[in-house]
Amino acid sequence: MKLLTLNEVSEMLRVSPNTVSYWVYRGVGPKSVKVGRRRLWNEVEVLAWLEAQSTPAQ
């Protein structure tokens, strides 16, 4: 399991770190965990969340 930092997640999703932090605050976005003072994301869960957000091309 690879854990990603805020900056890595924001780069992967092509949004700002502030956007990812806002998603955490709102309870939307990829699931994260707190380890000590750091918030981390499981890469597999981020990819699954991204897949769930995409709509099929029509």
PyMOL Python script that loads the backbone (N, CA, C, O; Angstrom):
from pymol import cmd

cmd.read_pdbstr("""\
ATOM      1  N   MET A   1       0.849  -1.171   0.000  1.00  0.00           N
ATOM      2  CA  MET A   1       0.000   0.000   0.000  1.00  0.00           C
ATOM      3  C   MET A   1       0.899   1.241   0.000  1.00  0.00           C
ATOM      4  O   MET A   1       1.790   1.387   0.837  1.00  0.00           O
ATOM      5  N   LYS A   2       0.640   2.116  -0.952  1.00  0.00           N
ATOM      6  CA  LYS A   2       1.406   3.354  -1.039  1.00  0.00           C
ATOM      7  C   LYS A   2       0.542   4.496  -0.503  1.00  0.00           C
ATOM      8  O   LYS A   2      -0.577   4.710  -0.968  1.00  0.00           O
ATOM      9  N   LEU A   3       1.071   5.225   0.476  1.00  0.00           N
ATOM     10  CA  LEU A   3       0.366   6.370   1.041  1.00  0.00           C
ATOM     11  C   LEU A   3       0.884   7.650   0.400  1.00  0.00           C
ATOM     12  O   LEU A   3       2.090   7.837   0.233  1.00  0.00           O
ATOM     13  N   LEU A   4      -0.041   8.519   0.046  1.00  0.00           N
ATOM     14  CA  LEU A   4       0.291   9.769  -0.634  1.00  0.00           C
ATOM     15  C   LEU A   4       0.078  10.965   0.278  1.00  0.00           C
ATOM     16  O   LEU A   4      -0.807  10.963   1.134  1.00  0.00           O
ATOM     17  N   THR A   5       0.900  11.984   0.081  1.00  0.00           N
ATOM     18  CA  THR A   5       0.763  13.232   0.826  1.00  0.00           C
ATOM     19  C   THR A   5      -0.249  14.140   0.128  1.00  0.00           C
ATOM     20  O   THR A   5      -0.704  13.846  -0.977  1.00  0.00           O
ATOM     21  N   LEU A   6      -0.587  15.224   0.778  1.00  0.00           N
ATOM     22  CA  LEU A   6      -1.503  16.211   0.209  1.00  0.00           C
ATOM     23  C   LEU A   6      -1.010  16.698  -1.150  1.00  0.00           C
ATOM     24  O   LEU A   6      -1.786  16.771  -2.103  1.00  0.00           O
ATOM     25  N   ASN A   7       0.265  17.027  -1.243  1.00  0.00           N
ATOM     26  CA  ASN A   7       0.803  17.526  -2.503  1.00  0.00           C
ATOM     27  C   ASN A   7       0.767  16.471  -3.600  1.00  0.00           C
ATOM     28  O   ASN A   7       0.487  16.788  -4.756  1.00  0.00           O
ATOM     29  N   GLU A   8       1.048  15.225  -3.249  1.00  0.00           N
ATOM     30  CA  GLU A   8       1.009  14.152  -4.247  1.00  0.00           C
ATOM     31  C   GLU A   8      -0.416  13.924  -4.763  1.00  0.00           C
ATOM     32  O   GLU A   8      -0.625  13.708  -5.956  1.00  0.00           O
ATOM     33  N   VAL A   9      -1.382  13.974  -3.858  1.00  0.00           N
ATOM     34  CA  VAL A   9      -2.779  13.807  -4.267  1.00  0.00           C
ATOM     35  C   VAL A   9      -3.212  14.963  -5.153  1.00  0.00           C
ATOM     36  O   VAL A   9      -3.859  14.750  -6.178  1.00  0.00           O
ATOM     37  N   SER A  10      -2.863  16.179  -4.770  1.00  0.00           N
ATOM     38  CA  SER A  10      -3.262  17.330  -5.576  1.00  0.00           C
ATOM     39  C   SER A  10      -2.632  17.285  -6.962  1.00  0.00           C
ATOM     40  O   SER A  10      -3.279  17.650  -7.943  1.00  0.00           O
ATOM     41  N   GLU A  11      -1.378  16.844  -7.058  1.00  0.00           N
ATOM     42  CA  GLU A  11      -0.737  16.701  -8.368  1.00  0.00           C
ATOM     43  C   GLU A  11      -1.422  15.614  -9.188  1.00  0.00           C
ATOM     44  O   GLU A  11      -1.649  15.786 -10.386  1.00  0.00           O
ATOM     45  N   MET A  12      -1.750  14.501  -8.546  1.00  0.00           N
ATOM     46  CA  MET A  12      -2.388  13.395  -9.247  1.00  0.00           C
ATOM     47  C   MET A  12      -3.746  13.804  -9.812  1.00  0.00           C
ATOM     48  O   MET A  12      -4.102  13.420 -10.926  1.00  0.00           O
ATOM     49  N   LEU A  13      -4.507  14.592  -9.033  1.00  0.00           N
ATOM     50  CA  LEU A  13      -5.846  14.994  -9.449  1.00  0.00           C
ATOM     51  C   LEU A  13      -5.858  16.314 -10.212  1.00  0.00           C
ATOM     52  O   LEU A  13      -6.899  16.748 -10.703  1.00  0.00           O
ATOM     53  N   ARG A  14      -4.690  16.948 -10.306  1.00  0.00           N
ATOM     54  CA  ARG A  14      -4.545  18.224 -11.010  1.00  0.00           C
ATOM     55  C   ARG A  14      -5.439  19.321 -10.438  1.00  0.00           C
ATOM     56  O   ARG A  14      -6.082  20.074 -11.169  1.00  0.00           O
ATOM     57  N   VAL A  15      -5.458  19.388  -9.107  1.00  0.00           N
ATOM     58  CA  VAL A  15      -6.145  20.462  -8.394  1.00  0.00           C
ATOM     59  C   VAL A  15      -5.168  21.015  -7.361  1.00  0.00           C
ATOM     60  O   VAL A  15      -4.132  20.406  -7.095  1.00  0.00           O
ATOM     61  N   SER A  16      -5.489  22.143  -6.792  1.00  0.00           N
ATOM     62  CA  SER A  16      -4.586  22.735  -5.805  1.00  0.00           C
ATOM     63  C   SER A  16      -4.676  21.987  -4.475  1.00  0.00           C
ATOM     64  O   SER A  16      -5.692  21.353  -4.187  1.00  0.00           O
ATOM     65  N   PRO A  17      -3.613  22.059  -3.662  1.00  0.00           N
ATOM     66  CA  PRO A  17      -3.676  21.465  -2.334  1.00  0.00           C
ATOM     67  C   PRO A  17      -4.822  22.047  -1.501  1.00  0.00           C
ATOM     68  O   PRO A  17      -5.418  21.339  -0.689  1.00  0.00           O
ATOM     69  N   ASN A  18      -5.130  23.326  -1.698  1.00  0.00           N
ATOM     70  CA  ASN A  18      -6.247  23.942  -0.977  1.00  0.00           C
ATOM     71  C   ASN A  18      -7.578  23.280  -1.333  1.00  0.00           C
ATOM     72  O   ASN A  18      -8.448  23.129  -0.474  1.00  0.00           O
ATOM     73  N   THR A  19      -7.735  22.889  -2.588  1.00  0.00           N
ATOM     74  CA  THR A  19      -8.958  22.205  -3.006  1.00  0.00           C
ATOM     75  C   THR A  19      -9.087  20.868  -2.300  1.00  0.00           C
ATOM     76  O   THR A  19     -10.164  20.529  -1.810  1.00  0.00           O
ATOM     77  N   VAL A  20      -8.002  20.103  -2.240  1.00  0.00           N
ATOM     78  CA  VAL A  20      -8.034  18.806  -1.565  1.00  0.00           C
ATOM     79  C   VAL A  20      -8.346  19.010  -0.076  1.00  0.00           C
ATOM     80  O   VAL A  20      -9.135  18.261   0.499  1.00  0.00           O
ATOM     81  N   SER A  21      -7.739  20.007   0.537  1.00  0.00           N
ATOM     82  CA  SER A  21      -8.017  20.300   1.949  1.00  0.00           C
ATOM     83  C   SER A  21      -9.479  20.677   2.156  1.00  0.00           C
ATOM     84  O   SER A  21     -10.086  20.290   3.155  1.00  0.00           O
ATOM     85  N   TYR A  22     -10.042  21.425   1.224  1.00  0.00           N
ATOM     86  CA  TYR A  22     -11.456  21.801   1.300  1.00  0.00           C
ATOM     87  C   TYR A  22     -12.347  20.568   1.181  1.00  0.00           C
ATOM     88  O   TYR A  22     -13.348  20.453   1.889  1.00  0.00           O
ATOM     89  N   TRP A  23     -11.988  19.645   0.289  1.00  0.00           N
ATOM     90  CA  TRP A  23     -12.745  18.397   0.159  1.00  0.00           C
ATOM     91  C   TRP A  23     -12.731  17.628   1.478  1.00  0.00           C
ATOM     92  O   TRP A  23     -13.748  17.064   1.881  1.00  0.00           O
ATOM     93  N   VAL A  24     -11.582  17.605   2.148  1.00  0.00           N
ATOM     94  CA  VAL A  24     -11.490  16.927   3.444  1.00  0.00           C
ATOM     95  C   VAL A  24     -12.430  17.605   4.437  1.00  0.00           C
ATOM     96  O   VAL A  24     -13.170  16.932   5.155  1.00  0.00           O
ATOM     97  N   TYR A  25     -12.403  18.913   4.477  1.00  0.00           N
ATOM     98  CA  TYR A  25     -13.262  19.685   5.380  1.00  0.00           C
ATOM     99  C   TYR A  25     -14.740  19.396   5.121  1.00  0.00           C
ATOM    100  O   TYR A  25     -15.525  19.246   6.057  1.00  0.00           O
ATOM    101  N   ARG A  26     -15.113  19.319   3.834  1.00  0.00           N
ATOM    102  CA  ARG A  26     -16.509  19.082   3.453  1.00  0.00           C
ATOM    103  C   ARG A  26     -16.922  17.618   3.556  1.00  0.00           C
ATOM    104  O   ARG A  26     -18.114  17.308   3.562  1.00  0.00           O
ATOM    105  N   GLY A  27     -15.940  16.713   3.639  1.00  0.00           N
ATOM    106  CA  GLY A  27     -16.253  15.290   3.710  1.00  0.00           C
ATOM    107  C   GLY A  27     -16.495  14.666   2.355  1.00  0.00           C
ATOM    108  O   GLY A  27     -17.132  13.617   2.249  1.00  0.00           O
ATOM    109  N   VAL A  28     -15.986  15.312   1.317  1.00  0.00           N
ATOM    110  CA  VAL A  28     -16.074  14.769  -0.045  1.00  0.00           C
ATOM    111  C   VAL A  28     -14.654  14.490  -0.515  1.00  0.00           C
ATOM    112  O   VAL A  28     -13.694  14.793   0.193  1.00  0.00           O
ATOM    113  N   GLY A  29     -14.519  13.926  -1.681  1.00  0.00           N
ATOM    114  CA  GLY A  29     -13.179  13.634  -2.182  1.00  0.00           C
ATOM    115  C   GLY A  29     -12.716  12.274  -1.718  1.00  0.00           C
ATOM    116  O   GLY A  29     -13.449  11.555  -1.039  1.00  0.00           O
ATOM    117  N   PRO A  30     -11.500  11.923  -2.084  1.00  0.00           N
ATOM    118  CA  PRO A  30     -10.985  10.603  -1.715  1.00  0.00           C
ATOM    119  C   PRO A  30     -10.821  10.460  -0.208  1.00  0.00           C
ATOM    120  O   PRO A  30     -10.472  11.413   0.489  1.00  0.00           O
ATOM    121  N   LYS A  31     -11.077   9.259   0.277  1.00  0.00           N
ATOM    122  CA  LYS A  31     -10.957   8.964   1.706  1.00  0.00           C
ATOM    123  C   LYS A  31      -9.498   9.104   2.141  1.00  0.00           C
ATOM    124  O   LYS A  31      -8.582   8.690   1.431  1.00  0.00           O
ATOM    125  N   SER A  32      -9.302   9.690   3.311  1.00  0.00           N
ATOM    126  CA  SER A  32      -7.953   9.862   3.840  1.00  0.00           C
ATOM    127  C   SER A  32      -7.906   9.361   5.278  1.00  0.00           C
ATOM    128  O   SER A  32      -8.935   9.107   5.903  1.00  0.00           O
ATOM    129  N   VAL A  33      -6.686   9.228   5.781  1.00  0.00           N
ATOM    130  CA  VAL A  33      -6.484   8.830   7.172  1.00  0.00           C
ATOM    131  C   VAL A  33      -5.511   9.802   7.802  1.00  0.00           C
ATOM    132  O   VAL A  33      -4.675  10.397   7.123  1.00  0.00           O
ATOM    133  N   LYS A  34      -5.632   9.953   9.113  1.00  0.00           N
ATOM    134  CA  LYS A  34      -4.698  10.793   9.842  1.00  0.00           C
ATOM    135  C   LYS A  34      -3.679   9.905  10.525  1.00  0.00           C
ATOM    136  O   LYS A  34      -4.035   8.987  11.264  1.00  0.00           O
ATOM    137  N   VAL A  35      -2.425  10.177  10.277  1.00  0.00           N
ATOM    138  CA  VAL A  35      -1.326   9.455  10.924  1.00  0.00           C
ATOM    139  C   VAL A  35      -0.532  10.514  11.681  1.00  0.00           C
ATOM    140  O   VAL A  35       0.204  11.301  11.086  1.00  0.00           O
ATOM    141  N   GLY A  36      -0.694  10.521  12.994  1.00  0.00           N
ATOM    142  CA  GLY A  36      -0.086  11.603  13.774  1.00  0.00           C
ATOM    143  C   GLY A  36      -0.744  12.910  13.395  1.00  0.00           C
ATOM    144  O   GLY A  36      -1.963  13.052  13.493  1.00  0.00           O
ATOM    145  N   ARG A  37       0.052  13.858  12.965  1.00  0.00           N
ATOM    146  CA  ARG A  37      -0.482  15.153  12.533  1.00  0.00           C
ATOM    147  C   ARG A  37      -0.675  15.229  11.026  1.00  0.00           C
ATOM    148  O   ARG A  37      -1.204  16.212  10.507  1.00  0.00           O
ATOM    149  N   ARG A  38      -0.240  14.179  10.324  1.00  0.00           N
ATOM    150  CA  ARG A  38      -0.315  14.187   8.856  1.00  0.00           C
ATOM    151  C   ARG A  38      -1.560  13.495   8.350  1.00  0.00           C
ATOM    152  O   ARG A  38      -2.007  12.504   8.928  1.00  0.00           O
ATOM    153  N   ARG A  39      -2.117  14.012   7.280  1.00  0.00           N
ATOM    154  CA  ARG A  39      -3.225  13.364   6.593  1.00  0.00           C
ATOM    155  C   ARG A  39      -2.642  12.707   5.350  1.00  0.00           C
ATOM    156  O   ARG A  39      -1.921  13.337   4.576  1.00  0.00           O
ATOM    157  N   LEU A  40      -2.970  11.422   5.172  1.00  0.00           N
ATOM    158  CA  LEU A  40      -2.438  10.659   4.052  1.00  0.00           C
ATOM    159  C   LEU A  40      -3.563   9.947   3.323  1.00  0.00           C
ATOM    160  O   LEU A  40      -4.623   9.679   3.889  1.00  0.00           O
ATOM    161  N   TRP A  41      -3.313   9.645   2.049  1.00  0.00           N
ATOM    162  CA  TRP A  41      -4.287   8.991   1.197  1.00  0.00           C
ATOM    163  C   TRP A  41      -3.687   7.715   0.636  1.00  0.00           C
ATOM    164  O   TRP A  41      -2.530   7.691   0.217  1.00  0.00           O
ATOM    165  N   ASN A  42      -4.485   6.650   0.633  1.00  0.00           N
ATOM    166  CA  ASN A  42      -4.078   5.403   0.008  1.00  0.00           C
ATOM    167  C   ASN A  42      -4.220   5.589  -1.505  1.00  0.00           C
ATOM    168  O   ASN A  42      -5.288   5.965  -1.989  1.00  0.00           O
ATOM    169  N   GLU A  43      -3.149   5.328  -2.245  1.00  0.00           N
ATOM    170  CA  GLU A  43      -3.156   5.551  -3.693  1.00  0.00           C
ATOM    171  C   GLU A  43      -4.278   4.791  -4.382  1.00  0.00           C
ATOM    172  O   GLU A  43      -4.915   5.322  -5.292  1.00  0.00           O
ATOM    173  N   VAL A  44      -4.530   3.557  -3.961  1.00  0.00           N
ATOM    174  CA  VAL A  44      -5.583   2.740  -4.578  1.00  0.00           C
ATOM    175  C   VAL A  44      -6.951   3.390  -4.374  1.00  0.00           C
ATOM    176  O   VAL A  44      -7.778   3.391  -5.286  1.00  0.00           O
ATOM    177  N   GLU A  45      -7.193   3.940  -3.188  1.00  0.00           N
ATOM    178  CA  GLU A  45      -8.475   4.591  -2.912  1.00  0.00           C
ATOM    179  C   GLU A  45      -8.633   5.891  -3.697  1.00  0.00           C
ATOM    180  O   GLU A  45      -9.739   6.228  -4.120  1.00  0.00           O
ATOM    181  N   VAL A  46      -7.543   6.617  -3.891  1.00  0.00           N
ATOM    182  CA  VAL A  46      -7.604   7.844  -4.691  1.00  0.00           C
ATOM    183  C   VAL A  46      -7.965   7.487  -6.133  1.00  0.00           C
ATOM    184  O   VAL A  46      -8.809   8.142  -6.744  1.00  0.00           O
ATOM    185  N   LEU A  47      -7.328   6.453  -6.675  1.00  0.00           N
ATOM    186  CA  LEU A  47      -7.621   6.032  -8.046  1.00  0.00           C
ATOM    187  C   LEU A  47      -9.059   5.521  -8.174  1.00  0.00           C
ATOM    188  O   LEU A  47      -9.721   5.788  -9.177  1.00  0.00           O
ATOM    189  N   ALA A  48      -9.545   4.791  -7.170  1.00  0.00           N
ATOM    190  CA  ALA A  48     -10.925   4.298  -7.189  1.00  0.00           C
ATOM    191  C   ALA A  48     -11.908   5.467  -7.132  1.00  0.00           C
ATOM    192  O   ALA A  48     -12.918   5.466  -7.836  1.00  0.00           O
ATOM    193  N   TRP A  49     -11.611   6.468  -6.290  1.00  0.00           N
ATOM    194  CA  TRP A  49     -12.470   7.645  -6.202  1.00  0.00           C
ATOM    195  C   TRP A  49     -12.500   8.385  -7.540  1.00  0.00           C
ATOM    196  O   TRP A  49     -13.559   8.820  -7.994  1.00  0.00           O
ATOM    197  N   LEU A  50     -11.352   8.521  -8.151  1.00  0.00           N
ATOM    198  CA  LEU A  50     -11.267   9.201  -9.440  1.00  0.00           C
ATOM    199  C   LEU A  50     -12.082   8.455 -10.495  1.00  0.00           C
ATOM    200  O   LEU A  50     -12.795   9.078 -11.282  1.00  0.00           O
ATOM    201  N   GLU A  51     -11.984   7.151 -10.514  1.00  0.00           N
ATOM    202  CA  GLU A  51     -12.748   6.336 -11.461  1.00  0.00           C
ATOM    203  C   GLU A  51     -14.249   6.520 -11.239  1.00  0.00           C
ATOM    204  O   GLU A  51     -15.015   6.613 -12.198  1.00  0.00           O
ATOM    205  N   ALA A  52     -14.661   6.572  -9.983  1.00  0.00           N
ATOM    206  CA  ALA A  52     -16.074   6.744  -9.670  1.00  0.00           C
ATOM    207  C   ALA A  52     -16.595   8.128 -10.088  1.00  0.00           C
ATOM    208  O   ALA A  52     -17.789   8.289 -10.344  1.00  0.00           O
ATOM    209  N   GLN A  53     -15.713   9.114 -10.156  1.00  0.00           N
ATOM    210  CA  GLN A  53     -16.119  10.468 -10.539  1.00  0.00           C
ATOM    211  C   GLN A  53     -16.284  10.625 -12.029  1.00  0.00           C
ATOM    212  O   GLN A  53     -17.022  11.498 -12.485  1.00  0.00           O
ATOM    213  N   SER A  54     -15.599   9.782 -12.804  1.00  0.00           N
ATOM    214  CA  SER A  54     -15.650   9.947 -14.252  1.00  0.00           C
ATOM    215  C   SER A  54     -16.968   9.396 -14.799  1.00  0.00           C
ATOM    216  O   SER A  54     -17.491   8.378 -14.347  1.00  0.00           O
ATOM    217  N   THR A  55     -17.463  10.106 -15.770  1.00  0.00           N
ATOM    218  CA  THR A  55     -18.678   9.655 -16.428  1.00  0.00           C
ATOM    219  C   THR A  55     -18.303   9.082 -17.782  1.00  0.00           C
ATOM    220  O   THR A  55     -17.370   9.568 -18.421  1.00  0.00           O
ATOM    221  N   PRO A  56     -19.013   8.061 -18.228  1.00  0.00           N
ATOM    222  CA  PRO A  56     -18.676   7.474 -19.519  1.00  0.00           C
ATOM    223  C   PRO A  56     -18.905   8.476 -20.649  1.00  0.00           C
ATOM    224  O   PRO A  56     -19.863   9.249 -20.627  1.00  0.00           O
ATOM    225  N   ALA A  57     -18.018   8.449 -21.626  1.00  0.00           N
ATOM    226  CA  ALA A  57     -18.148   9.352 -22.785  1.00  0.00           C
ATOM    227  C   ALA A  57     -19.333   8.911 -23.620  1.00  0.00           C
ATOM    228  O   ALA A  57     -19.513   7.725 -23.895  1.00  0.00           O
ATOM    229  N   GLN A  58     -20.130   9.875 -24.016  1.00  0.00           N
ATOM    230  CA  GLN A  58     -21.328   9.565 -24.804  1.00  0.00           C
ATOM    231  C   GLN A  58     -21.126   9.927 -26.247  1.00  0.00           C
ATOM    232  O   GLN A  58     -22.029   9.737 -27.062  1.00  0.00           O
TER     233      GLN A  58
END
""", "prot")
cmd.dss("prot")
cmd.show_as("cartoon", "prot")
cmd.util.cbc("prot")
cmd.orient("prot")
